[in-house]
Amino acid sequence: MRETLASTSSSTASDGTPPTESAWINAHERLSPRWQSSALSPQSAIPIAISRVNQVDAGRLDIEMSAMLKEQMVKVFSVMKPGLLFQYEAELDAFLEFLIWRFSIWVDKPTPGNALMNLRYRDERAMETRAKIRTGLEGPGLTVYQKIWYCIATVGGQYIWTRLQSFSAFRQWGDTEQRSLARRIWFIVQRIEGFYKAASFTNLLIFLYTGRYRSLIERAIKARLVYGSPHMNRAVSFEYMNRQLVWNEFSEMLLLLLPLLNSSSMKNFLRPFSKDNSSGSAGDETLCPICQANPTTVYLALPCQHRYCYYCLRTRCAATPSFRCTRCSEPVVAMQRHGGLVDTKKG
C-alpha cells in the first residue's frame, strides 16, 4: 500500500496531474484481500498480570468481614442461654457465608474484599472463545451455574465437612479398635482431607507461578479474578504504619530504660518539685506516710523524727540505702523505736 501511494504521489508530483481512476481501482483490488484477512484473523489474548498480593488480600479481607459479622451476631444472642450458640456455630458460619454470597456474587457484584482490591470474577471459559479483545480485562461475569456451584462448594461443602468432622470426633470413630464401618469411614475422611491439603498446596504453587486461580474452587469452575476498573490506582497509606513504627520504637526504649531506673529514688527526687509537698501537716502526723495507716509499732526516722510503721520503714531502708523521708525528703540515716534505742542497721 505504501509503495502504491508513493508511486501515485510521485507521479502526481512529477507532472502535477492527479492519478487516474483506474489506478485507484487497481490499488483497491490489490490491497482488499490483505485488509479482509487482517480483519478476520482471530486476535490473540492479551496477557494480563493480576497482582497476587491483591488477590490474597481480598480473600483475607473477606474472612475478616465474616468474622466481624459473626461477632455482631454473637452479641445479639449474648442474653440467651450460655453455650447454646456454640452448638450451632457451624450453622451460623454457613449462614453468614451464604449472606455474603447472596448479596455479592449472586447479583454480579464483587465480595467486600474484592471490591476493596478492585477485583471481580470473570468467566474464563467465555474468554477462550472470544475473538475481539481490547484491554484484556473485559469479559462476562459468572454464569448462573458457576454461581450455584460456587455456593455449593464454599457454603455447603464447608458446612458438611465441619459437621462430619465434629460428628466423627464426638462418636470417636478413630478410636474404635474393631474393624467396623465407622473406622473405615474415619480412614476415608482422613485420606480425603490429606488429598485436599496436597491439592491445595499444589494449587498454591501454581497460583504463585501463574497468578491465576487462588483456590481449587475457582480453578474448578474457571472463575478468574481480574481488575474491575483498569484506571483505578492502588492507594497505599503509610500513616498508620508510621504510627505503629514510632510506638514500637518508643516502647522498646522504655523497656530498655525502665529496669535501669529506681522508682523510689525517682519519686524522692521529684517530690520537692511536686505541688502537694505539704503532706507532713499536723493532721497526718499520726499516720504512716507509706501505708497511710495508724502504726502498731511506731518507729521514728532519724534525724527528721517522722513516724513510720516498723515494717514499712525497715523494708524501704533495706531496699534503698539512700532512702529519704517521704514527708520531708531528708535522708534517713537511722531508725529509732518511739521511746526506745536507736537502730542504725538499715540494710
BATI-925347 format. One record per residue (C-alpha): residue number from 1; residue in three letters; x, y, z. Coordinates in pm, 1 decimal, decimal comma. Example, Ala and Ser with C-alpha at 12.3 -4.5 7.8 and 13.67 -1.06 7.14 Angstrom:
<domis>
@resi->1	resn->ALA	xx->1230,0	yy->-450,0	zz->780,0
@resi->2	resn->SER	xx->1367,0	yy->-106,0	zz->714,0
</domis>
This chain:
<domis>
@resi->1	resn->MET	xx->0,0	yy->0,0	zz->0,0
@resi->2	resn->ARG	xx->283,8	yy->235,7	zz->87,3
@resi->3	resn->GLU	xx->453,6	yy->158,4	zz->-246,8
@resi->4	resn->THR	xx->131,0	yy->226,2	zz->-439,3
@resi->5	resn->LEU	xx->65,9	yy->551,8	zz->-259,3
@resi->6	resn->ALA	xx->429,0	yy->651,1	zz->-302,4
@resi->7	resn->SER	xx->422,7	yy->582,4	zz->-677,9
@resi->8	resn->THR	xx->91,5	yy->765,3	zz->-708,3
@resi->9	resn->SER	xx->219,6	yy->1066,1	zz->-516,0
@resi->10	resn->SER	xx->545,7	yy->1068,2	zz->-715,3
@resi->11	resn->SER	xx->359,8	yy->1061,8	zz->-1042,4
@resi->12	resn->THR	xx->133,2	yy->1335,8	zz->-919,4
@resi->13	resn->ALA	xx->423,4	yy->1544,5	zz->-800,5
@resi->14	resn->SER	xx->615,0	yy->1495,3	zz->-1128,6
@resi->15	resn->ASP	xx->351,5	yy->1600,2	zz->-1377,3
@resi->16	resn->GLY	xx->111,0	yy->1783,5	zz->-1142,2
@resi->17	resn->THR	xx->-195,7	yy->1581,9	zz->-1253,8
@resi->18	resn->PRO	xx->-399,9	yy->1354,1	zz->-1021,8
@resi->19	resn->PRO	xx->-386,7	yy->976,3	zz->-1080,4
@resi->20	resn->THR	xx->-645,0	yy->818,3	zz->-1299,7
@resi->21	resn->GLU	xx->-947,2	yy->638,6	zz->-1163,3
@resi->22	resn->SER	xx->-818,6	yy->304,1	zz->-1280,3
@resi->23	resn->ALA	xx->-507,2	yy->343,6	zz->-1066,0
@resi->24	resn->TRP	xx->-717,9	yy->380,9	zz->-754,5
@resi->25	resn->ILE	xx->-931,4	yy->80,0	zz->-853,6
@resi->26	resn->ASN	xx->-625,3	yy->-137,4	zz->-913,7
@resi->27	resn->ALA	xx->-476,4	yy->-37,5	zz->-578,2
@resi->28	resn->HIS	xx->-804,1	yy->-117,8	zz->-400,4
@resi->29	resn->GLU	xx->-833,3	yy->-461,6	zz->-564,0
@resi->30	resn->ARG	xx->-473,0	yy->-544,4	zz->-478,6
@resi->31	resn->LEU	xx->-495,5	yy->-440,7	zz->-110,5
@resi->32	resn->SER	xx->-852,3	yy->-553,8	zz->-33,7
@resi->33	resn->PRO	xx->-760,4	yy->-921,8	zz->35,7
@resi->34	resn->ARG	xx->-497,3	yy->-810,8	zz->286,2
@resi->35	resn->TRP	xx->-746,7	yy->-594,1	zz->470,6
@resi->36	resn->GLN	xx->-1004,3	yy->-872,5	zz->484,4
@resi->37	resn->SER	xx->-751,5	yy->-1129,1	zz->608,6
@resi->38	resn->SER	xx->-627,8	yy->-897,1	zz->881,0
@resi->39	resn->ALA	xx->-985,7	yy->-814,5	zz->988,5
@resi->40	resn->LEU	xx->-1097,6	yy->-1178,6	zz->1002,3
@resi->41	resn->SER	xx->-788,3	yy->-1317,7	zz->1172,1
@resi->42	resn->PRO	xx->-854,9	yy->-1408,9	zz->1537,9
@resi->43	resn->GLN	xx->-679,9	yy->-1183,6	zz->1784,8
@resi->44	resn->SER	xx->-459,0	yy->-1345,7	zz->2039,9
@resi->45	resn->ALA	xx->-548,8	yy->-1297,0	zz->2403,8
@resi->46	resn->ILE	xx->-369,6	yy->-1009,1	zz->2567,8
@resi->47	resn->PRO	xx->-167,5	yy->-1138,7	zz->2861,5
@resi->48	resn->ILE	xx->-264,3	yy->-962,3	zz->3182,2
@resi->49	resn->ALA	xx->-97,2	yy->-982,0	zz->3520,1
@resi->50	resn->ILE	xx->-323,2	yy->-951,6	zz->3823,8
@resi->51	resn->SER	xx->-137,4	yy->-874,5	zz->4143,9
@resi->52	resn->ARG	xx->-111,1	yy->-1186,1	zz->4359,1
@resi->53	resn->VAL	xx->-93,1	yy->-970,2	zz->4671,3
@resi->54	resn->ASN	xx->-426,1	yy->-808,5	zz->4582,4
@resi->55	resn->GLN	xx->-591,6	yy->-1145,9	zz->4536,7
@resi->56	resn->VAL	xx->-458,8	yy->-1283,7	zz->4865,5
@resi->57	resn->ASP	xx->-551,7	yy->-963,1	zz->5048,9
@resi->58	resn->ALA	xx->-903,1	yy->-979,5	zz->4905,1
@resi->59	resn->GLY	xx->-950,5	yy->-1330,4	zz->5043,4
@resi->60	resn->ARG	xx->-816,4	yy->-1223,1	zz->5381,0
@resi->61	resn->LEU	xx->-1050,0	yy->-923,1	zz->5390,0
@resi->62	resn->ASP	xx->-1347,5	yy->-1148,4	zz->5316,1
@resi->63	resn->ILE	xx->-1250,0	yy->-1366,2	zz->5613,1
@resi->64	resn->GLU	xx->-1222,7	yy->-1058,5	zz->5835,8
@resi->65	resn->MET	xx->-1562,1	yy->-935,3	zz->5717,4
@resi->66	resn->SER	xx->-1720,1	yy->-1269,4	zz->5802,7
@resi->67	resn->ALA	xx->-1555,1	yy->-1260,0	zz->6147,4
@resi->68	resn->MET	xx->-1692,4	yy->-909,6	zz->6211,6
@resi->69	resn->LEU	xx->-2044,2	yy->-1017,5	zz->6116,5
@resi->70	resn->LYS	xx->-2010,9	yy->-1322,0	zz->6339,5
@resi->71	resn->GLU	xx->-1900,4	yy->-1105,7	zz->6632,0
@resi->72	resn->GLN	xx->-2204,3	yy->-882,2	zz->6594,0
@resi->73	resn->MET	xx->-2430,4	yy->-1187,5	zz->6567,8
@resi->74	resn->VAL	xx->-2282,5	yy->-1333,6	zz->6885,8
@resi->75	resn->LYS	xx->-2355,3	yy->-1006,7	zz->7068,7
@resi->76	resn->VAL	xx->-2719,8	yy->-1031,9	zz->6962,8
@resi->77	resn->PHE	xx->-2750,3	yy->-1377,9	zz->7123,4
@resi->78	resn->SER	xx->-2548,5	yy->-1286,7	zz->7433,8
@resi->79	resn->VAL	xx->-2863,9	yy->-1275,6	zz->7651,1
@resi->80	resn->MET	xx->-2957,9	yy->-1631,1	zz->7563,4
@resi->81	resn->LYS	xx->-2855,5	yy->-1949,6	zz->7738,0
@resi->82	resn->PRO	xx->-2474,7	yy->-1983,3	zz->7765,4
@resi->83	resn->GLY	xx->-2336,1	yy->-2245,0	zz->7529,9
@resi->84	resn->LEU	xx->-2643,8	yy->-2250,6	zz->7307,1
@resi->85	resn->LEU	xx->-2478,8	yy->-2059,4	zz->7024,9
@resi->86	resn->PHE	xx->-2169,5	yy->-2278,8	zz->7042,6
@resi->87	resn->GLN	xx->-2375,7	yy->-2581,5	zz->6944,0
@resi->88	resn->TYR	xx->-2488,5	yy->-2408,9	zz->6624,1
@resi->89	resn->GLU	xx->-2161,0	yy->-2238,5	zz->6536,6
@resi->90	resn->ALA	xx->-2128,8	yy->-2428,0	zz->6206,4
@resi->91	resn->GLU	xx->-2479,0	yy->-2323,9	zz->6103,2
@resi->92	resn->LEU	xx->-2403,6	yy->-1962,7	zz->6194,7
@resi->93	resn->ASP	xx->-2085,8	yy->-1961,8	zz->5983,9
@resi->94	resn->ALA	xx->-2270,0	yy->-2115,5	zz->5689,9
@resi->95	resn->PHE	xx->-2549,3	yy->-1858,2	zz->5721,2
@resi->96	resn->LEU	xx->-2304,7	yy->-1566,6	zz->5719,0
@resi->97	resn->GLU	xx->-2117,5	yy->-1707,9	zz->5420,1
@resi->98	resn->PHE	xx->-2448,8	yy->-1750,8	zz->5239,3
@resi->99	resn->LEU	xx->-2542,6	yy->-1389,0	zz->5307,6
@resi->100	resn->ILE	xx->-2211,9	yy->-1266,1	zz->5166,6
@resi->101	resn->TRP	xx->-2257,6	yy->-1485,7	zz->4858,4
@resi->102	resn->ARG	xx->-2622,7	yy->-1384,7	zz->4811,2
@resi->103	resn->PHE	xx->-2559,8	yy->-1009,6	zz->4813,5
@resi->104	resn->SER	xx->-2232,6	yy->-1012,6	zz->4620,9
@resi->105	resn->ILE	xx->-2163,1	yy->-1294,5	zz->4375,8
@resi->106	resn->TRP	xx->-2525,6	yy->-1389,0	zz->4306,1
@resi->107	resn->VAL	xx->-2614,0	yy->-1032,1	zz->4198,0
@resi->108	resn->ASP	xx->-2294,3	yy->-992,7	zz->3988,8
@resi->109	resn->LYS	xx->-2117,4	yy->-778,9	zz->4246,4
@resi->110	resn->PRO	xx->-1771,2	yy->-833,9	zz->4396,3
@resi->111	resn->THR	xx->-1732,0	yy->-954,2	zz->4751,0
@resi->112	resn->PRO	xx->-1628,8	yy->-690,3	zz->5007,6
@resi->113	resn->GLY	xx->-1265,0	yy->-794,6	zz->4987,7
@resi->114	resn->ASN	xx->-1265,8	yy->-798,3	zz->4607,3
@resi->115	resn->ALA	xx->-1433,5	yy->-458,0	zz->4596,8
@resi->116	resn->LEU	xx->-1164,2	yy->-307,1	zz->4818,5
@resi->117	resn->MET	xx->-891,1	yy->-456,7	zz->4598,9
@resi->118	resn->ASN	xx->-1065,0	yy->-354,1	zz->4271,5
@resi->119	resn->LEU	xx->-1123,2	yy->-715,6	zz->4166,9
@resi->120	resn->ARG	xx->-1414,7	yy->-905,0	zz->4017,2
@resi->121	resn->TYR	xx->-1485,1	yy->-1258,0	zz->3897,2
@resi->122	resn->ARG	xx->-1477,4	yy->-1332,6	zz->3525,0
@resi->123	resn->ASP	xx->-1589,0	yy->-1639,8	zz->3334,7
@resi->124	resn->GLU	xx->-1260,0	yy->-1760,7	zz->3188,6
@resi->125	resn->ARG	xx->-1430,3	yy->-2020,4	zz->2968,9
@resi->126	resn->ALA	xx->-1602,9	yy->-1746,9	zz->2768,6
@resi->127	resn->MET	xx->-1273,2	yy->-1563,1	zz->2720,6
@resi->128	resn->GLU	xx->-1118,3	yy->-1864,9	zz->2548,9
@resi->129	resn->THR	xx->-1368,4	yy->-1838,1	zz->2262,3
@resi->130	resn->ARG	xx->-1386,9	yy->-1458,8	zz->2234,4
@resi->131	resn->ALA	xx->-1224,2	yy->-1309,9	zz->1925,4
@resi->132	resn->LYS	xx->-1219,8	yy->-936,5	zz->1996,2
@resi->133	resn->ILE	xx->-1011,3	yy->-838,4	zz->2295,5
@resi->134	resn->ARG	xx->-935,0	yy->-474,7	zz->2363,9
@resi->135	resn->THR	xx->-777,2	yy->-442,3	zz->2706,1
@resi->136	resn->GLY	xx->-755,4	yy->-796,4	zz->2837,5
@resi->137	resn->LEU	xx->-970,9	yy->-703,8	zz->3140,0
@resi->138	resn->GLU	xx->-1315,2	yy->-717,7	zz->2981,3
@resi->139	resn->GLY	xx->-1526,5	yy->-1026,9	zz->2981,7
@resi->140	resn->PRO	xx->-1857,9	yy->-1156,7	zz->3112,7
@resi->141	resn->GLY	xx->-1920,7	yy->-1235,7	zz->3475,2
@resi->142	resn->LEU	xx->-2000,0	yy->-1574,9	zz->3617,2
@resi->143	resn->THR	xx->-2291,6	yy->-1773,3	zz->3481,6
@resi->144	resn->VAL	xx->-2578,4	yy->-1897,0	zz->3696,0
@resi->145	resn->TYR	xx->-2433,0	yy->-2247,5	zz->3712,6
@resi->146	resn->GLN	xx->-2094,6	yy->-2114,3	zz->3819,3
@resi->147	resn->LYS	xx->-2256,8	yy->-1908,7	zz->4095,6
@resi->148	resn->ILE	xx->-2456,2	yy->-2206,9	zz->4220,2
@resi->149	resn->TRP	xx->-2153,2	yy->-2436,9	zz->4219,0
@resi->150	resn->TYR	xx->-1953,5	yy->-2168,8	zz->4399,8
@resi->151	resn->CYS	xx->-2218,8	yy->-2153,3	zz->4671,9
@resi->152	resn->ILE	xx->-2238,4	yy->-2532,4	zz->4698,4
@resi->153	resn->ALA	xx->-1860,3	yy->-2566,0	zz->4730,8
@resi->154	resn->THR	xx->-1791,8	yy->-2275,1	zz->4967,4
@resi->155	resn->VAL	xx->-2104,5	yy->-2269,4	zz->5184,0
@resi->156	resn->GLY	xx->-2245,3	yy->-2622,4	zz->5165,3
@resi->157	resn->GLY	xx->-1916,3	yy->-2807,5	zz->5132,3
@resi->158	resn->GLN	xx->-1755,4	yy->-2627,9	zz->5422,9
@resi->159	resn->TYR	xx->-2063,3	yy->-2681,1	zz->5643,4
@resi->160	resn->ILE	xx->-2090,2	yy->-3054,0	zz->5562,8
@resi->161	resn->TRP	xx->-1717,8	yy->-3108,2	zz->5620,4
@resi->162	resn->THR	xx->-1724,5	yy->-2925,1	zz->5955,7
@resi->163	resn->ARG	xx->-2024,6	yy->-3122,2	zz->6076,1
@resi->164	resn->LEU	xx->-1872,4	yy->-3450,6	zz->5959,2
@resi->165	resn->GLN	xx->-1550,9	yy->-3385,4	zz->6148,6
@resi->166	resn->SER	xx->-1730,5	yy->-3282,4	zz->6468,3
@resi->167	resn->PHE	xx->-1965,1	yy->-3581,9	zz->6448,8
@resi->168	resn->SER	xx->-1679,6	yy->-3828,3	zz->6387,7
@resi->169	resn->ALA	xx->-1477,6	yy->-3679,9	zz->6673,4
@resi->170	resn->PHE	xx->-1778,6	yy->-3694,1	zz->6906,7
@resi->171	resn->ARG	xx->-1850,9	yy->-4055,7	zz->6814,3
@resi->172	resn->GLN	xx->-1479,8	yy->-4141,8	zz->6839,7
@resi->173	resn->TRP	xx->-1469,0	yy->-4323,7	zz->6509,4
@resi->174	resn->GLY	xx->-1090,2	yy->-4320,3	zz->6506,0
@resi->175	resn->ASP	xx->-1062,1	yy->-4485,6	zz->6849,7
@resi->176	resn->THR	xx->-1264,9	yy->-4791,8	zz->6758,0
@resi->177	resn->GLU	xx->-1043,9	yy->-5099,3	zz->6793,8
@resi->178	resn->GLN	xx->-1250,3	yy->-5333,5	zz->6581,0
@resi->179	resn->ARG	xx->-1255,0	yy->-5301,7	zz->6204,1
@resi->180	resn->SER	xx->-1604,8	yy->-5167,2	zz->6181,6
@resi->181	resn->LEU	xx->-1775,6	yy->-4942,9	zz->5929,8
@resi->182	resn->ALA	xx->-1713,7	yy->-4634,9	zz->6143,6
@resi->183	resn->ARG	xx->-1339,0	yy->-4690,8	zz->6144,9
@resi->184	resn->ARG	xx->-1330,4	yy->-4739,1	zz->5767,8
@resi->185	resn->ILE	xx->-1525,6	yy->-4415,2	zz->5719,8
@resi->186	resn->TRP	xx->-1277,8	yy->-4242,9	zz->5952,7
@resi->187	resn->PHE	xx->-986,8	yy->-4359,1	zz->5737,8
@resi->188	resn->ILE	xx->-1165,1	yy->-4241,4	zz->5421,9
@resi->189	resn->VAL	xx->-1226,1	yy->-3899,7	zz->5576,2
@resi->190	resn->GLN	xx->-860,7	yy->-3871,0	zz->5672,9
@resi->191	resn->ARG	xx->-749,7	yy->-3970,2	zz->5321,7
@resi->192	resn->ILE	xx->-982,9	yy->-3716,3	zz->5164,3
@resi->193	resn->GLU	xx->-853,9	yy->-3444,2	zz->5395,7
@resi->194	resn->GLY	xx->-492,6	yy->-3529,7	zz->5314,5
@resi->195	resn->PHE	xx->-561,9	yy->-3532,1	zz->4940,6
@resi->196	resn->TYR	xx->-739,7	yy->-3196,1	zz->4963,5
@resi->197	resn->LYS	xx->-449,9	yy->-3038,7	zz->5152,2
@resi->198	resn->ALA	xx->-199,6	yy->-3170,4	zz->4898,6
@resi->199	resn->ALA	xx->-411,1	yy->-3043,1	zz->4609,6
@resi->200	resn->SER	xx->-449,4	yy->-2704,4	zz->4779,5
@resi->201	resn->PHE	xx->-74,7	yy->-2677,1	zz->4828,5
@resi->202	resn->THR	xx->-13,7	yy->-2767,8	zz->4464,5
@resi->203	resn->ASN	xx->-270,0	yy->-2508,8	zz->4354,3
@resi->204	resn->LEU	xx->-94,8	yy->-2250,6	zz->4571,8
@resi->205	resn->LEU	xx->236,5	yy->-2316,1	zz->4397,8
@resi->206	resn->ILE	xx->69,8	yy->-2288,0	zz->4057,9
@resi->207	resn->PHE	xx->-102,0	yy->-1966,6	zz->4167,7
@resi->208	resn->LEU	xx->226,3	yy->-1813,7	zz->4280,2
@resi->209	resn->TYR	xx->377,5	yy->-1900,9	zz->3942,8
@resi->210	resn->THR	xx->92,3	yy->-1800,5	zz->3709,9
@resi->211	resn->GLY	xx->-116,1	yy->-1561,0	zz->3923,3
@resi->212	resn->ARG	xx->-443,7	yy->-1733,8	zz->3831,1
@resi->213	resn->TYR	xx->-699,4	yy->-1918,9	zz->4046,4
@resi->214	resn->ARG	xx->-603,4	yy->-1872,8	zz->4410,5
@resi->215	resn->SER	xx->-821,9	yy->-2165,7	zz->4525,7
@resi->216	resn->LEU	xx->-928,5	yy->-2504,8	zz->4394,9
@resi->217	resn->ILE	xx->-1290,7	yy->-2392,6	zz->4369,6
@resi->218	resn->GLU	xx->-1202,2	yy->-2104,5	zz->4139,5
@resi->219	resn->ARG	xx->-990,6	yy->-2336,1	zz->3925,1
@resi->220	resn->ALA	xx->-1267,0	yy->-2597,6	zz->3903,8
@resi->221	resn->ILE	xx->-1537,7	yy->-2356,2	zz->3788,9
@resi->222	resn->LYS	xx->-1297,5	yy->-2138,6	zz->3581,8
@resi->223	resn->ALA	xx->-1370,0	yy->-1821,4	zz->3779,0
@resi->224	resn->ARG	xx->-1075,6	yy->-1586,2	zz->3748,0
@resi->225	resn->LEU	xx->-1017,3	yy->-1264,7	zz->3937,3
@resi->226	resn->VAL	xx->-944,6	yy->-962,6	zz->3716,8
@resi->227	resn->TYR	xx->-939,8	yy->-590,6	zz->3777,4
@resi->228	resn->GLY	xx->-1279,7	yy->-427,1	zz->3784,2
@resi->229	resn->SER	xx->-1152,8	yy->-91,5	zz->3659,4
@resi->230	resn->PRO	xx->-826,7	yy->-63,0	zz->3461,0
@resi->231	resn->HIS	xx->-779,6	yy->301,3	zz->3562,0
@resi->232	resn->MET	xx->-801,8	yy->257,4	zz->3938,0
@resi->233	resn->ASN	xx->-475,6	yy->308,2	zz->4123,2
@resi->234	resn->ARG	xx->-385,4	yy->119,6	zz->4434,9
@resi->235	resn->ALA	xx->-365,9	yy->382,3	zz->4707,1
@resi->236	resn->VAL	xx->-141,1	yy->285,8	zz->4996,4
@resi->237	resn->SER	xx->-145,3	yy->496,1	zz->5312,0
@resi->238	resn->PHE	xx->155,8	yy->474,8	zz->5538,9
@resi->239	resn->GLU	xx->5,8	yy->689,7	zz->5816,3
@resi->240	resn->TYR	xx->-93,0	yy->404,4	zz->6046,0
@resi->241	resn->MET	xx->225,5	yy->217,1	zz->5964,5
@resi->242	resn->ASN	xx->435,1	yy->517,2	zz->6069,2
@resi->243	resn->ARG	xx->239,4	yy->547,9	zz->6393,1
@resi->244	resn->GLN	xx->295,0	yy->182,2	zz->6467,8
@resi->245	resn->LEU	xx->668,0	yy->211,5	zz->6399,3
@resi->246	resn->VAL	xx->701,0	yy->516,5	zz->6624,8
@resi->247	resn->TRP	xx->510,8	yy->346,8	zz->6905,7
@resi->248	resn->ASN	xx->720,1	yy->29,4	zz->6874,3
@resi->249	resn->GLU	xx->1043,6	yy->226,4	zz->6895,8
@resi->250	resn->PHE	xx->916,0	yy->422,2	zz->7196,0
@resi->251	resn->SER	xx->804,3	yy->107,6	zz->7379,3
@resi->252	resn->GLU	xx->1137,9	yy->-62,6	zz->7312,8
@resi->253	resn->MET	xx->1319,2	yy->241,3	zz->7452,9
@resi->254	resn->LEU	xx->1103,3	yy->230,4	zz->7766,9
@resi->255	resn->LEU	xx->1166,7	yy->-141,9	zz->7810,5
@resi->256	resn->LEU	xx->1537,7	yy->-67,7	zz->7792,5
@resi->257	resn->LEU	xx->1542,4	yy->227,7	zz->8033,7
@resi->258	resn->LEU	xx->1283,6	yy->133,5	zz->8296,9
@resi->259	resn->PRO	xx->1486,3	yy->-151,9	zz->8453,0
@resi->260	resn->LEU	xx->1776,5	yy->89,0	zz->8496,0
@resi->261	resn->LEU	xx->1568,7	yy->335,4	zz->8698,1
@resi->262	resn->ASN	xx->1490,0	yy->310,8	zz->9067,2
@resi->263	resn->SER	xx->1130,4	yy->405,8	zz->9127,7
@resi->264	resn->SER	xx->1184,9	yy->508,3	zz->9490,0
@resi->265	resn->SER	xx->1482,4	yy->727,0	zz->9403,9
@resi->266	resn->MET	xx->1297,6	yy->894,0	zz->9119,2
@resi->267	resn->LYS	xx->995,6	yy->955,7	zz->9339,9
@resi->268	resn->ASN	xx->1207,3	yy->1108,2	zz->9613,9
@resi->269	resn->PHE	xx->1397,7	yy->1316,7	zz->9360,0
@resi->270	resn->LEU	xx->1077,9	yy->1459,5	zz->9211,5
@resi->271	resn->ARG	xx->895,8	yy->1504,5	zz->9540,8
@resi->272	resn->PRO	xx->1038,5	yy->1855,2	zz->9615,9
@resi->273	resn->PHE	xx->901,1	yy->1975,8	zz->9281,4
@resi->274	resn->SER	xx->552,9	yy->1837,5	zz->9337,7
@resi->275	resn->LYS	xx->263,2	yy->2061,5	zz->9438,7
@resi->276	resn->ASP	xx->141,8	yy->1850,2	zz->9730,7
@resi->277	resn->ASN	xx->468,7	yy->1878,4	zz->9922,2
@resi->278	resn->SER	xx->279,1	yy->1970,2	zz->10236,3
@resi->279	resn->SER	xx->194,9	yy->1609,0	zz->10321,9
@resi->280	resn->GLY	xx->356,2	yy->1649,7	zz->10662,5
@resi->281	resn->SER	xx->70,3	yy->1853,0	zz->10800,8
@resi->282	resn->ALA	xx->-37,5	yy->1826,7	zz->11160,5
@resi->283	resn->GLY	xx->-343,1	yy->1618,2	zz->11071,8
@resi->284	resn->ASP	xx->-136,4	yy->1337,7	zz->10906,7
@resi->285	resn->GLU	xx->147,3	yy->1316,2	zz->11160,5
@resi->286	resn->THR	xx->-8,8	yy->1017,0	zz->11337,0
@resi->287	resn->LEU	xx->-35,3	yy->807,7	zz->11018,7
@resi->288	resn->CYS	xx->241,2	yy->618,7	zz->10845,8
@resi->289	resn->PRO	xx->321,6	yy->810,4	zz->10523,7
@resi->290	resn->ILE	xx->384,5	yy->482,6	zz->10335,4
@resi->291	resn->CYS	xx->79,4	yy->268,6	zz->10414,3
@resi->292	resn->GLN	xx->-140,6	yy->557,3	zz->10536,6
@resi->293	resn->ALA	xx->-246,4	yy->356,0	zz->10841,5
@resi->294	resn->ASN	xx->-211,4	yy->403,0	zz->11216,1
@resi->295	resn->PRO	xx->124,1	yy->236,7	zz->11308,4
@resi->296	resn->THR	xx->100,1	yy->-51,0	zz->11554,0
@resi->297	resn->THR	xx->474,5	yy->-49,9	zz->11618,5
@resi->298	resn->VAL	xx->584,0	yy->310,9	zz->11588,9
@resi->299	resn->TYR	xx->937,9	yy->384,2	zz->11466,3
@resi->300	resn->LEU	xx->1093,1	yy->723,5	zz->11403,6
@resi->301	resn->ALA	xx->1309,4	yy->813,0	zz->11106,1
@resi->302	resn->LEU	xx->1626,5	yy->993,1	zz->11212,9
@resi->303	resn->PRO	xx->1708,6	yy->1272,6	zz->11208,7
@resi->304	resn->CYS	xx->1369,1	yy->1410,5	zz->11092,9
@resi->305	resn->GLN	xx->1173,4	yy->1226,8	zz->11370,0
@resi->306	resn->HIS	xx->876,0	yy->1136,6	zz->11145,8
@resi->307	resn->ARG	xx->658,4	yy->842,9	zz->11247,1
@resi->308	resn->TYR	xx->650,6	yy->517,5	zz->11043,5
@resi->309	resn->CYS	xx->541,2	yy->161,8	zz->11077,5
@resi->310	resn->TYR	xx->831,2	yy->-63,5	zz->11164,8
@resi->311	resn->TYR	xx->788,0	yy->-294,8	zz->10865,7
@resi->312	resn->CYS	xx->732,2	yy->-8,4	zz->10619,8
@resi->313	resn->LEU	xx->1041,5	yy->179,5	zz->10730,1
@resi->314	resn->ARG	xx->1258,1	yy->-134,9	zz->10762,5
@resi->315	resn->THR	xx->1170,8	yy->-263,8	zz->10411,3
@resi->316	resn->ARG	xx->1229,0	yy->75,3	zz->10249,9
@resi->317	resn->CYS	xx->1561,4	yy->122,3	zz->10422,0
@resi->318	resn->ALA	xx->1670,2	yy->-229,8	zz->10331,7
@resi->319	resn->ALA	xx->1568,2	yy->-187,8	zz->9967,4
@resi->320	resn->THR	xx->1715,7	yy->161,3	zz->9920,8
@resi->321	resn->PRO	xx->2032,9	yy->251,6	zz->10117,0
@resi->322	resn->SER	xx->1981,1	yy->619,1	zz->10031,1
@resi->323	resn->PHE	xx->1616,5	yy->622,5	zz->10138,4
@resi->324	resn->ARG	xx->1469,7	yy->967,9	zz->10200,7
@resi->325	resn->CYS	xx->1179,2	yy->1050,3	zz->10424,2
@resi->326	resn->THR	xx->857,4	yy->1064,6	zz->10225,3
@resi->327	resn->ARG	xx->738,3	yy->1363,9	zz->10427,2
@resi->328	resn->CYS	xx->1037,0	yy->1595,5	zz->10416,3
@resi->329	resn->SER	xx->1270,3	yy->1427,2	zz->10161,2
@resi->330	resn->GLU	xx->1551,2	yy->1424,4	zz->10414,0
@resi->331	resn->PRO	xx->1794,4	yy->1129,0	zz->10409,2
@resi->332	resn->VAL	xx->1719,3	yy->867,4	zz->10673,6
@resi->333	resn->VAL	xx->2044,0	yy->766,8	zz->10845,3
@resi->334	resn->ALA	xx->1890,8	yy->558,2	zz->11124,7
@resi->335	resn->MET	xx->1561,2	yy->446,8	zz->11277,2
@resi->336	resn->GLN	xx->1452,5	yy->457,1	zz->11641,3
@resi->337	resn->ARG	xx->1162,8	yy->296,5	zz->11820,0
@resi->338	resn->HIS	xx->931,7	yy->550,6	zz->11967,6
@resi->339	resn->GLY	xx->1067,1	yy->598,1	zz->12320,8
@resi->340	resn->GLY	xx->1341,2	yy->331,6	zz->12265,9
@resi->341	resn->LEU	xx->1700,1	yy->288,5	zz->12141,9
@resi->342	resn->VAL	xx->1841,3	yy->394,6	zz->11806,7
@resi->343	resn->ASP	xx->1873,3	yy->121,5	zz->11537,4
@resi->344	resn->THR	xx->2142,4	yy->207,5	zz->11281,9
@resi->345	resn->LYS	xx->2102,3	yy->-117,1	zz->11076,7
@resi->346	resn->LYS	xx->1923,8	yy->-13,7	zz->10764,9
@resi->347	resn->GLY	xx->2035,2	yy->-294,4	zz->10528,5
</domis>
